[in-house]
Amino acid sequence: MLAGSNLLLGQYISPLLRWKRDITWQFGEWIDWEWSGWMEAEYGHTAASITDEMRENYCQ
């Protein structure tokens, strides 16, 4: 299935990182509110938990 992939199983992935690409890509045309400011206010405290490995996996 996903041989050789590192899915970071069992690790918390901050929504700041998960939604960075996905939400704009999938829903960008119909979101009618400023979600990025809300996201930063809601999940800003999780920014320090984002590692370089997580960035590599989610920001490709």
N, C-alpha and C positions, 0 to 999 in steps of 0.2 A: 504494500500500500504506500507508505511513506518511508521506504527504506532509506536509512542514512540521514533522516531529518531529525533535528533537535526541536521538539515542540515545547520545551521547558515545562514538562509535565509536573504538576504538583506545586508550581510556583505561582504566586500572585502576580498578575500582569496588570499594571495600572491602566485604567481607562484612558488616561492621557496618552498612553502609547498605543493601545488597541484601537482607539477611535481616531487617531491622527489621520490615518489613511482611509480606513473602512467607511466611516460615516460620511465623509465628503464624497467618496467615490460612489457609494450606493444610494445616498439620499440627498445629495447636494441640490438637486433641482426642486425639491418640494419642501425642504426645511425653511420655514419662514421666520425663524427667530435666531438670535445671536447665540448659538449653542457653544461656541468656543469659550466665551467669557464665563458662561455658566459652568462649563466643564472644568476650567481652571480654578474657579472658586470652590467647586464641590470636591475636586480630587487633587488640588494643588499639594496637599500634604503628602501625597504618594510619590511625588516627583523624585525624591531622594532614593526611592526603592528601585528605580529604573537603572538597569546595568547596561554596559556596552553590549553584552551578549543579547539582551532583550532587544536593544535597538537594531542590531544586525538582523535578527529574525523578523522583526515587525516593520522595519523601514526599508525594505528592499525595493 
